Amino acid sequence: MCPFIETIRIEDGNIYNLDYHTERFNRTRAAFWKDSTPLILQEFISPQSLQGIHKCRIVYGREIEEITYAPYQMREVSSLRLVVADTIDYTYKSTNREDLNILYAQRERADDVLIVRNGYLTDTSIANVALYDGKMWYTPSHPLLRGTKRAELLDRQLIVERDISQTHLGEYSKVMLFNAMIDWGRIMLPIDDKHFIL
């Protein structure tokens, strides 16, 4: 079994979405180690001296194995290629990204891939997505990974879950990419032939 990971945004010493990360961290541990004692991640993170945006990476199994901090540079994404992967499973955020990397390698001239599973949109190789229909932002009901930023946006009612079929992509005008490190509003693409490669 590969170790699991949590990736947490720290900006000028402030920890983002820590409650959501702690909940997923303990939920994952409980799924694989029924007798694991819940831990409070805040007791293990020391960001006070970090200026700018940093990625805190927690590697864990039953217990925390490693915590590292690194300056964060957002990957630019201005185009997506749809790729089909009906059997991919990334329910738990882990260090094993082999299947995602294989799909990412199929992006050709696009910057990233948008993964279609059983006819429905899921995620890109690095982010959850939401699509805009002119009135509301919808996020796929069955993403590859239920991200912490996604959970926060759902709780704040900024996005709504919906099954989004690949064949209905033309009903939406924009797509937003987001994750724990990429703020809502930072990566937004029009859904057109220039930015979407089918």
MDAnalysis code that builds the backbone (N, CA, C; Angstrom):
import MDAnalysis as mda
import numpy as np

u = mda.Universe.empty(594, n_residues=198, atom_resindex=np.repeat(np.arange(198), 3), trajectory=True)
u.add_TopologyAttr("name", ["N", "CA", "C"] * 198)
u.add_TopologyAttr("resid", np.arange(1, 199))
u.add_TopologyAttr("resname", ["MET", "CYS", "PRO", "PHE", "ILE", "GLU", "THR", "ILE", "ARG", "ILE", "GLU", "ASP", "GLY", "ASN", "ILE", "TYR", "ASN", "LEU", "ASP", "TYR", "HIS", "THR", "GLU", "ARG", "PHE", "ASN", "ARG", "THR", "ARG", "ALA", "ALA", "PHE", "TRP", "LYS", "ASP", "SER", "THR", "PRO", "LEU", "ILE", "LEU", "GLN", "GLU", "PHE", "ILE", "SER", "PRO", "GLN", "SER", "LEU", "GLN", "GLY", "ILE", "HIS", "LYS", "CYS", "ARG", "ILE", "VAL", "TYR", "GLY", "ARG", "GLU", "ILE", "GLU", "GLU", "ILE", "THR", "TYR", "ALA", "PRO", "TYR", "GLN", "MET", "ARG", "GLU", "VAL", "SER", "SER", "LEU", "ARG", "LEU", "VAL", "VAL", "ALA", "ASP", "THR", "ILE", "ASP", "TYR", "THR", "TYR", "LYS", "SER", "THR", "ASN", "ARG", "GLU", "ASP", "LEU", "ASN", "ILE", "LEU", "TYR", "ALA", "GLN", "ARG", "GLU", "ARG", "ALA", "ASP", "ASP", "VAL", "LEU", "ILE", "VAL", "ARG", "ASN", "GLY", "TYR", "LEU", "THR", "ASP", "THR", "SER", "ILE", "ALA", "ASN", "VAL", "ALA", "LEU", "TYR", "ASP", "GLY", "LYS", "MET", "TRP", "TYR", "THR", "PRO", "SER", "HIS", "PRO", "LEU", "LEU", "ARG", "GLY", "THR", "LYS", "ARG", "ALA", "GLU", "LEU", "LEU", "ASP", "ARG", "GLN", "LEU", "ILE", "VAL", "GLU", "ARG", "ASP", "ILE", "SER", "GLN", "THR", "HIS", "LEU", "GLY", "GLU", "TYR", "SER", "LYS", "VAL", "MET", "LEU", "PHE", "ASN", "ALA", "MET", "ILE", "ASP", "TRP", "GLY", "ARG", "ILE", "MET", "LEU", "PRO", "ILE", "ASP", "ASP", "LYS", "HIS", "PHE", "ILE", "LEU"])
u.atoms.positions = np.array([
    [0.837, -1.189, 0.000],
    [0.000, 0.000, 0.000],
    [0.879, 1.248, 0.000],
    [0.576, 2.170, -0.920],
    [1.339, 3.417, -0.988],
    [0.911, 4.356, 0.129],
    [1.830, 5.185, 0.615],
    [1.444, 6.187, 1.624],
    [0.427, 7.165, 1.061],
    [-0.351, 7.735, 1.949],
    [-1.327, 8.754, 1.579],
    [-0.716, 10.131, 1.817],
    [-1.351, 11.165, 1.224],
    [-0.817, 12.515, 1.393],
    [-1.952, 13.517, 1.606],
    [-1.622, 14.568, 2.319],
    [-2.438, 15.773, 2.377],
    [-1.549, 16.921, 1.907],
    [-2.082, 17.764, 1.042],
    [-1.369, 18.931, 0.545],
    [-2.114, 20.167, 1.025],
    [-1.454, 20.971, 1.833],
    [-2.112, 22.074, 2.516],
    [-1.474, 23.398, 2.114],
    [-2.323, 24.380, 1.818],
    [-1.843, 25.712, 1.446],
    [-1.517, 26.516, 2.707],
    [-0.326, 27.094, 2.718],
    [0.071, 28.015, 3.779],
    [0.496, 29.317, 3.118],
    [-0.133, 30.403, 3.509],
    [0.189, 31.702, 2.930],
    [0.508, 32.684, 4.046],
    [1.746, 33.178, 4.030],
    [2.224, 34.102, 5.067],
    [1.935, 33.570, 6.469],
    [2.179, 32.282, 6.640],
    [2.016, 31.657, 7.946],
    [0.616, 31.210, 8.286],
    [-0.364, 31.532, 7.432],
    [-1.751, 31.144, 7.691],
    [-2.063, 29.819, 6.998],
    [-2.657, 28.890, 7.741],
    [-3.006, 27.575, 7.211],
    [-4.428, 27.622, 6.673],
    [-4.620, 27.129, 5.444],
    [-5.929, 27.177, 4.799],
    [-6.650, 25.832, 4.899],
    [-7.950, 25.909, 5.204],
    [-8.844, 24.739, 5.152],
    [-8.374, 23.580, 6.029],
    [-7.766, 23.885, 7.152],
    [-7.172, 22.827, 7.967],
    [-8.215, 21.847, 8.485],
    [-9.406, 22.321, 8.836],
    [-10.443, 21.405, 9.336],
    [-10.822, 20.375, 8.280],
    [-10.905, 20.806, 7.018],
    [-11.251, 19.871, 5.938],
    [-10.138, 18.853, 5.721],
    [-8.884, 19.303, 5.788],
    [-7.755, 18.371, 5.638],
    [-7.724, 17.369, 6.792],
    [-7.940, 17.853, 8.004],
    [-7.919, 16.966, 9.171],
    [-9.016, 15.915, 9.069],
    [-10.192, 16.329, 8.614],
    [-11.307, 15.380, 8.485],
    [-10.976, 14.306, 7.460],
    [-10.433, 14.699, 6.289],
    [-10.116, 13.699, 5.265],
    [-8.973, 12.796, 5.712],
    [-7.980, 13.387, 6.335],
    [-6.834, 12.645, 6.860],
    [-7.308, 11.536, 7.822],
    [-8.154, 11.891, 8.758],
    [-8.619, 10.898, 9.736],
    [-9.611, 9.907, 9.121],
    [-10.410, 10.366, 8.147],
    [-11.344, 9.463, 7.465],
    [-10.570, 8.409, 6.665],
    [-9.493, 8.816, 6.006],
    [-8.671, 7.874, 5.249],
    [-8.007, 6.871, 6.188],
    [-7.446, 7.347, 7.272],
    [-6.801, 6.444, 8.234],
    [-7.804, 5.449, 8.808],
    [-9.014, 5.916, 9.103],
    [-10.036, 5.026, 9.662],
    [-10.482, 3.972, 8.654],
    [-10.444, 4.313, 7.360],
    [-10.849, 3.362, 6.327],
    [-9.863, 2.203, 6.205],
    [-8.586, 2.477, 6.479],
    [-7.561, 1.442, 6.322],
    [-7.079, 0.871, 7.652],
    [-7.196, 1.645, 8.710],
    [-6.788, 1.195, 10.044],
    [-7.918, 1.519, 11.009],
    [-8.813, 0.545, 11.185],
    [-10.053, 0.788, 11.939],
    [-9.790, 1.275, 13.358],
    [-8.666, 0.869, 13.924],
    [-8.388, 1.205, 15.328],
    [-7.512, 2.460, 15.459],
    [-7.317, 3.205, 14.362],
    [-6.464, 4.391, 14.440],
    [-7.139, 5.468, 15.275],
    [-6.327, 6.173, 16.042],
    [-6.824, 7.271, 16.864],
    [-6.784, 8.557, 16.051],
    [-7.895, 9.305, 15.975],
    [-7.871, 10.570, 15.235],
    [-6.785, 11.503, 15.753],
    [-6.129, 12.180, 14.815],
    [-5.079, 13.130, 15.158],
    [-5.516, 14.537, 14.755],
    [-4.972, 15.533, 15.416],
    [-5.244, 16.927, 15.104],
    [-4.040, 17.465, 14.343],
    [-4.203, 17.705, 13.044],
    [-3.066, 18.093, 12.208],
    [-2.412, 19.386, 12.679],
    [-3.190, 20.278, 13.249],
    [-2.633, 21.555, 13.697],
    [-1.490, 21.363, 14.685],
    [-1.507, 20.262, 15.415],
    [-0.459, 19.997, 16.402],
    [0.863, 19.600, 15.751],
    [0.824, 19.311, 14.445],
    [2.024, 18.828, 13.766],
    [2.597, 19.835, 12.768],
    [1.860, 20.908, 12.491],
    [2.283, 21.870, 11.470],
    [2.815, 23.135, 12.134],
    [3.977, 23.596, 11.652],
    [4.600, 24.811, 12.212],
    [4.917, 25.790, 11.091],
    [3.943, 26.626, 10.696],
    [4.147, 27.498, 9.530],
    [4.526, 28.928, 9.847],
    [4.748, 29.259, 11.092],
    [4.828, 30.664, 11.492],
    [5.849, 31.472, 10.696],
    [6.969, 30.881, 10.346],
    [8.047, 31.637, 9.706],
    [7.934, 31.672, 8.185],
    [6.923, 31.030, 7.613],
    [6.825, 30.931, 6.162],
    [6.163, 32.173, 5.566],
    [6.873, 32.842, 4.662],
    [6.334, 34.002, 3.964],
    [6.014, 33.626, 2.523],
    [4.954, 34.209, 1.985],
    [4.521, 33.834, 0.648],
    [3.675, 32.578, 0.707],
    [3.480, 31.942, -0.463],
    [2.644, 30.745, -0.541],
    [3.531, 29.504, -0.525],
    [3.242, 28.601, 0.403],
    [3.982, 27.353, 0.529],
    [3.029, 26.164, 0.492],
    [3.559, 25.049, 0.029],
    [2.837, 23.779, 0.051],
    [3.356, 22.951, 1.223],
    [2.456, 22.636, 2.137],
    [2.789, 21.712, 3.222],
    [2.317, 20.336, 2.788],
    [3.243, 19.398, 2.727],
    [2.924, 18.039, 2.257],
    [3.093, 17.061, 3.420],
    [1.998, 16.437, 3.780],
    [2.005, 15.458, 4.868],
    [1.874, 14.070, 4.270],
    [2.856, 13.238, 4.499],
    [2.840, 11.844, 4.046],
    [2.511, 10.979, 5.259],
    [1.540, 10.085, 5.093],
    [1.101, 9.323, 6.261],
    [0.562, 7.943, 5.890],
    [0.553, 7.090, 6.910],
    [-0.127, 5.807, 6.858],
    [-0.990, 5.766, 8.104],
    [-0.752, 4.770, 8.940],
    [-1.451, 4.776, 10.230],
    [-1.064, 6.014, 11.039],
    [0.229, 6.398, 10.925],
    [0.742, 7.584, 11.608],
    [1.373, 8.510, 10.564],
    [1.671, 9.714, 10.950],
    [2.348, 10.659, 10.066],
    [3.794, 10.210, 9.863],
    [4.224, 10.158, 8.610],
    [5.570, 9.697, 8.287],
    [6.520, 10.857, 7.977],
    [5.991, 11.912, 7.343],
    [6.865, 13.013, 6.932],
    [6.034, 14.275, 6.705],
    [6.602, 15.413, 7.081],
    [5.989, 16.709, 6.782],
    [7.055, 17.592, 6.157],
    [6.754, 18.108, 4.955],
    [7.707, 18.982, 4.278],
    [7.003, 20.268, 3.852],
    [7.807, 21.323, 3.681],
    [7.301, 22.620, 3.244],
    [8.114, 23.054, 2.029],
    [7.420, 23.565, 1.014],
    [8.133, 24.025, -0.185],
    [7.389, 25.214, -0.779],
    [8.137, 26.206, -1.318],
    [7.473, 27.320, -2.005],
    [6.602, 26.782, -3.133],
    [5.454, 27.423, -3.347],
    [4.504, 26.923, -4.337],
    [4.479, 27.818, -5.567],
    [4.549, 27.189, -6.725],
    [4.421, 27.876, -8.003],
    [3.288, 27.209, -8.772],
    [2.232, 27.943, -9.038],
    [1.068, 27.365, -9.696],
    [1.384, 27.014, -11.143],
    [0.960, 25.839, -11.567],
    [1.121, 25.418, -12.954],
    [0.109, 26.180, -13.815],
    [0.570, 26.744, -14.920],
    [-0.328, 27.462, -15.823],
    [-1.125, 26.458, -16.656],
    [-2.420, 26.654, -16.720],
    [-3.287, 25.804, -17.532],
    [-4.193, 26.700, -18.358],
    [-4.035, 26.634, -19.687],
    [-4.885, 27.431, -20.563],
    [-5.612, 26.572, -21.596],
    [-5.390, 25.245, -21.535],
    [-6.109, 24.353, -22.454],
    [-6.194, 22.958, -21.837],
    [-7.261, 22.255, -22.183],
    [-7.509, 20.912, -21.653],
    [-7.821, 19.956, -22.798],
    [-7.386, 18.716, -22.631],
    [-7.738, 17.654, -23.586],
    [-8.576, 16.611, -22.858],
    [-9.710, 16.245, -23.434],
    [-10.528, 15.205, -22.838],
    [-9.905, 13.838, -23.095],
    [-9.735, 13.057, -22.040],
    [-9.242, 11.685, -22.166],
    [-10.185, 10.764, -21.393],
    [-10.353, 9.555, -21.904],
    [-11.274, 8.592, -21.306],
    [-10.495, 7.583, -20.475],
    [-10.969, 7.350, -19.247],
    [-10.348, 6.349, -18.370],
    [-11.453, 5.774, -17.485],
    [-12.122, 4.744, -17.990],
    [-13.304, 4.217, -17.293],
    [-12.982, 3.443, -16.022],
    [-11.743, 2.986, -15.862],
    [-11.424, 2.148, -14.700],
    [-10.544, 2.858, -13.668],
    [-10.223, 4.110, -13.890],
    [-9.322, 4.794, -12.964],
    [-9.977, 4.970, -11.593],
    [-9.179, 4.818, -10.546],
    [-9.667, 4.985, -9.176],
    [-8.624, 5.779, -8.390],
    [-9.024, 6.956, -7.931],
    [-8.143, 7.768, -7.092],
    [-8.969, 8.304, -5.914],
    [-9.707, 7.390, -5.282],
    [-10.596, 7.751, -4.177],
    [-9.827, 8.378, -3.025],
    [-8.626, 7.851, -2.784],
    [-7.794, 8.326, -1.670],
    [-6.547, 8.999, -2.223],
    [-6.257, 10.183, -1.718],
    [-5.103, 10.957, -2.195],
    [-3.829, 10.280, -1.700],
    [-3.063, 9.733, -2.614],
    [-1.878, 8.971, -2.234],
    [-0.676, 9.383, -3.067],
    [0.476, 8.833, -2.706],
    [1.702, 9.115, -3.457],
    [1.725, 8.377, -4.790],
    [0.822, 7.407, -4.972],
    [0.776, 6.652, -6.231],
    [-0.084, 7.390, -7.250],
    [0.562, 8.144, -8.114],
    [-0.123, 8.906, -9.163],
    [0.167, 8.318, -10.548],
    [0.556, 7.065, -10.597],
    [0.969, 6.461, -11.864],
    [-0.127, 6.548, -12.929],
    [-1.370, 6.170, -12.552],
    [-2.459, 6.200, -13.536],
    [-2.743, 7.628, -14.002],
    [-2.690, 8.593, -13.080],
    [-2.901, 9.990, -13.448],
    [-1.784, 10.495, -14.360],
    [-0.559, 10.081, -14.071],
    [0.576, 10.500, -14.896],
    [0.478, 9.944, -16.314],
    [-0.024, 8.710, -16.435],
    [-0.213, 8.108, -17.765],
    [-1.225, 8.918, -18.565],
    [-2.304, 9.332, -17.904],
    [-3.315, 10.141, -18.587],
    [-2.774, 11.524, -18.921],
    [-2.024, 12.117, -18.002],
    [-1.436, 13.433, -18.233],
    [-0.516, 13.408, -19.451],
    [0.162, 12.302, -19.660],
    [1.074, 12.169, -20.799],
    [0.321, 12.171, -22.131],
    [-0.997, 11.986, -22.090],
    [-1.808, 11.978, -23.313],
    [-2.336, 13.375, -23.678],
    [-1.870, 14.397, -22.986],
    [-2.416, 15.743, -23.206],
    [-2.013, 16.333, -24.542],
    [-0.960, 15.792, -25.188],
    [-0.450, 16.286, -26.467],
    [-0.154, 17.783, -26.371],
    [-0.827, 18.640, -27.145],
    [-0.493, 20.071, -27.130],
    [-1.282, 20.841, -26.087],
    [-2.153, 20.172, -25.337],
    [-2.894, 20.831, -24.261],
    [-2.030, 20.903, -22.998],
    [-2.449, 21.739, -22.049],
    [-1.691, 21.895, -20.805],
    [-2.016, 20.821, -19.770],
    [-3.227, 20.266, -19.852],
    [-3.640, 19.235, -18.896],
    [-4.761, 18.426, -19.533],
    [-5.203, 17.405, -18.828],
    [-6.294, 16.561, -19.311],
    [-7.504, 16.724, -18.397],
    [-8.688, 16.592, -18.988],
    [-9.927, 16.492, -18.234],
    [-10.413, 15.067, -18.426],
    [-10.501, 14.342, -17.313],
    [-10.693, 12.892, -17.373],
    [-12.186, 12.549, -17.392],
    [-12.569, 11.725, -18.363],
    [-13.940, 11.254, -18.517],
    [-13.999, 9.796, -18.069],
    [-14.913, 9.505, -17.154],
    [-15.070, 8.129, -16.666],
    [-16.521, 7.709, -16.873],
    [-16.697, 6.641, -17.653],
    [-18.039, 6.119, -17.959],
    [-18.958, 7.193, -18.531],
    [-18.374, 8.060, -19.364],
    [-19.158, 9.058, -20.060],
    [-19.349, 10.370, -19.323],
    [-18.845, 10.454, -18.081],
    [-19.064, 11.643, -17.264],
    [-17.740, 12.320, -16.890],
    [-17.764, 13.646, -16.820],
    [-16.574, 14.393, -16.443],
    [-16.228, 14.121, -14.982],
    [-14.924, 14.118, -14.688],
    [-14.457, 13.942, -13.303],
    [-13.554, 15.119, -12.941],
    [-12.249, 14.950, -13.045],
    [-11.262, 15.951, -12.647],
    [-10.211, 16.103, -13.729],
    [-9.326, 17.098, -13.555],
    [-8.095, 17.134, -14.336],
    [-7.069, 16.281, -13.590],
    [-5.844, 16.274, -14.064],
    [-4.817, 15.476, -13.385],
    [-4.425, 16.072, -12.040],
    [-4.746, 17.375, -11.832],
    [-4.310, 18.038, -10.599],
    [-5.428, 18.734, -9.830],
    [-6.624, 18.808, -10.412],
    [-7.630, 19.673, -9.797],
    [-9.048, 19.149, -9.993],
    [-9.916, 19.528, -9.060],
    [-11.353, 19.391, -9.273],
    [-11.784, 20.479, -10.247],
    [-12.982, 20.331, -10.807],
    [-13.490, 21.300, -11.769],
    [-14.925, 21.680, -11.440],
    [-15.338, 22.832, -11.951],
    [-16.733, 23.240, -11.944],
    [-17.016, 23.906, -13.281],
    [-18.229, 23.701, -13.791],
    [-18.619, 24.252, -15.077],
    [-19.786, 25.214, -14.887],
    [-19.782, 26.279, -15.692],
    [-20.762, 27.355, -15.550],
    [-21.761, 27.308, -16.692],
    [-23.056, 27.328, -16.344],
    [-24.097, 27.257, -17.368],
    [-24.770, 28.605, -17.616],
    [-24.175, 29.681, -17.081],
    [-24.760, 30.999, -17.218],
    [-25.465, 31.469, -15.965],
    [-25.769, 30.532, -15.088],
    [-26.451, 30.869, -13.834],
    [-25.740, 30.297, -12.613],
    [-25.208, 29.104, -12.735],
    [-24.681, 28.366, -11.583],
    [-23.421, 27.603, -11.975],
    [-22.532, 27.427, -10.988],
    [-21.353, 26.589, -11.172],
    [-21.678, 25.179, -10.672],
    [-21.463, 24.187, -11.541],
    [-21.721, 22.790, -11.203],
    [-20.412, 22.007, -11.189],
    [-20.271, 21.150, -10.194],
    [-19.087, 20.290, -10.104],
    [-19.523, 18.836, -10.263],
    [-18.726, 18.002, -10.924],
    [-19.129, 16.613, -11.120],
    [-19.470, 15.912, -9.804],
    [-20.571, 15.165, -9.812],
    [-21.012, 14.449, -8.612],
    [-20.059, 13.336, -8.212],
    [-19.336, 12.803, -9.201],
    [-18.446, 11.671, -8.925],
    [-17.025, 11.994, -9.380],
    [-16.334, 12.875, -8.654],
    [-14.958, 13.213, -9.022],
    [-14.017, 12.043, -8.733],
    [-12.822, 12.108, -9.268],
    [-11.820, 11.102, -8.914],
    [-11.450, 11.235, -7.447],
    [-11.339, 12.483, -6.980],
    [-10.956, 12.757, -5.602],
    [-11.863, 13.855, -5.046],
    [-12.396, 13.599, -3.876],
    [-13.233, 14.614, -3.220],
    [-12.307, 15.575, -2.478],
    [-11.933, 16.635, -3.186],
    [-10.942, 17.563, -2.670],
    [-11.448, 18.391, -1.505],
    [-10.510, 18.900, -0.725],
    [-10.871, 19.712, 0.445],
    [-11.427, 21.069, 0.024],
    [-10.877, 21.671, -1.038],
    [-11.415, 22.944, -1.535],
    [-12.823, 22.728, -2.086],
    [-13.020, 21.613, -2.761],
    [-14.346, 21.260, -3.276],
    [-15.353, 21.161, -2.139],
    [-14.962, 20.495, -1.049],
    [-15.849, 20.362, 0.097],
    [-16.213, 21.723, 0.677],
    [-15.216, 22.615, 0.765],
    [-15.475, 23.956, 1.287],
    [-16.439, 24.727, 0.378],
    [-16.206, 24.661, -0.937],
    [-17.059, 25.388, -1.879],
    [-18.485, 24.856, -1.867],
    [-18.646, 23.544, -1.697],
    [-19.983, 22.961, -1.573],
    [-20.668, 23.465, -0.304],
    [-19.933, 23.474, 0.799],
    [-20.509, 23.950, 2.063],
    [-20.914, 25.417, 1.978],
    [-20.147, 26.198, 1.237],
    [-20.459, 27.623, 1.067],
    [-21.500, 27.859, -0.024],
    [-21.940, 26.779, -0.686],
    [-22.962, 26.820, -1.732],
    [-22.543, 27.667, -2.938],
    [-21.220, 27.707, -3.180],
    [-20.708, 28.379, -4.373],
    [-20.744, 27.455, -5.587],
    [-20.776, 26.146, -5.327],
    [-20.904, 25.148, -6.379],
    [-21.964, 24.139, -5.963],
    [-22.508, 23.432, -6.965],
    [-23.545, 22.421, -6.742],
    [-23.133, 21.153, -7.479],
    [-23.350, 20.005, -6.856],
    [-23.005, 18.740, -7.501],
    [-24.007, 18.407, -8.605],
    [-23.485, 17.844, -9.691],
    [-24.334, 17.389, -10.798],
    [-23.549, 16.390, -11.630],
    [-24.228, 15.358, -12.143],
    [-23.603, 14.484, -13.134],
    [-23.484, 15.285, -14.431],
    [-22.269, 15.414, -14.940],
    [-22.035, 16.206, -16.155],
    [-21.520, 15.276, -17.249],
    [-22.389, 14.969, -18.178],
    [-22.035, 14.074, -19.275],
    [-21.104, 14.772, -20.261],
    [-20.183, 14.014, -20.805],
    [-19.297, 14.557, -21.838],
    [-20.111, 15.101, -23.008],
    [-21.216, 14.448, -23.324],
    [-22.032, 14.866, -24.468],
    [-22.772, 16.176, -24.202],
    [-22.849, 16.607, -22.930],
    [-23.529, 17.853, -22.586],
    [-22.556, 19.000, -22.324],
    [-21.309, 18.800, -22.688],
    [-20.289, 19.820, -22.432],
    [-20.655, 21.154, -23.076],
    [-21.291, 21.110, -24.229],
    [-21.653, 22.328, -24.950],
    [-22.703, 23.175, -24.255],
    [-23.320, 22.646, -23.193],
    [-24.321, 23.405, -22.443],
    [-23.682, 24.379, -21.451],
    [-22.349, 24.311, -21.331],
    [-21.630, 25.146, -20.373],
    [-20.698, 26.091, -21.120],
    [-20.444, 27.248, -20.509],
    [-19.621, 28.256, -21.189],
    [-18.210, 28.366, -20.631],
    [-18.018, 27.973, -19.356],
    [-16.707, 28.121, -18.710],
    [-16.437, 26.936, -17.793],
    [-15.155, 26.681, -17.589],
    [-14.744, 25.672, -16.616],
    [-13.735, 26.302, -15.660],
    [-13.877, 25.989, -14.389],
    [-12.963, 26.472, -13.354],
    [-12.190, 25.275, -12.802],
    [-10.876, 25.466, -12.625],
    [-10.037, 24.459, -11.977],
    [-9.674, 24.955, -10.591],
    [-9.712, 24.064, -9.603],
    [-9.383, 24.476, -8.239],
    [-8.937, 23.254, -7.429],
    [-8.106, 23.516, -6.454],
    [-7.719, 22.500, -5.476],
    [-7.224, 23.212, -4.221],
    [-6.613, 22.476, -3.328],
    [-6.169, 23.069, -2.062],
    [-5.170, 24.199, -2.271],
    [-4.405, 24.137, -3.367],
    [-3.385, 25.141, -3.625],
    [-3.835, 26.206, -4.625],
    [-4.823, 25.891, -5.451],
    [-5.288, 26.818, -6.494],
    [-6.607, 27.434, -6.042],
    [-6.575, 28.728, -5.768],
    [-7.763, 29.427, -5.307],
    [-8.863, 29.429, -6.359],
    [-10.101, 29.465, -5.873],
    [-11.252, 29.650, -6.743],
    [-11.087, 30.962, -7.514],
    [-11.243, 30.902, -8.826],
    [-11.130, 32.095, -9.656],
    [-9.782, 32.280, -10.324],
    [-8.780, 31.479, -9.958],
    [-7.439, 31.655, -10.524],
    [-7.289, 31.036, -11.911],
    [-7.912, 29.879, -12.142],
    [-7.820, 29.220, -13.449],
    [-9.234, 28.995, -13.988],
    [-9.627, 29.832, -14.940],
    [-10.943, 29.722, -15.560],
    [-10.776, 29.776, -17.064],
    [-11.350, 28.804, -17.763],
    [-11.192, 28.700, -19.213],
    [-12.545, 28.732, -19.902],
    [-12.636, 29.411, -21.052],
    [-13.845, 29.294, -21.871],
    [-13.934, 27.873, -22.437],
    [-15.139, 27.393, -22.583],
    [-15.314, 26.083, -23.217],
    [-15.527, 26.330, -24.712],
    [-14.426, 26.256, -25.453],
    [-14.461, 26.468, -26.901],
    [-13.357, 25.646, -27.543],
    [-13.288, 25.706, -28.866],
    [-12.331, 24.865, -29.604],
    [-10.883, 25.235, -29.322],
    [-10.633, 26.467, -28.906],
    [-9.264, 26.902, -28.626],
    [-8.762, 26.338, -27.307],
    [-9.619, 26.278, -26.304],
    [-9.201, 25.877, -24.974],
    [-9.551, 24.430, -24.626],
    [-10.436, 23.827, -25.419],
    [-10.835, 22.439, -25.188],
    [-10.519, 21.617, -26.421],
    [-9.747, 20.569, -26.240],
    [-9.354, 19.709, -27.347],
    [-10.038, 18.368, -27.139],
    [-10.989, 18.048, -28.001],
    [-11.773, 16.820, -27.838],
    [-11.088, 15.630, -28.474],
])
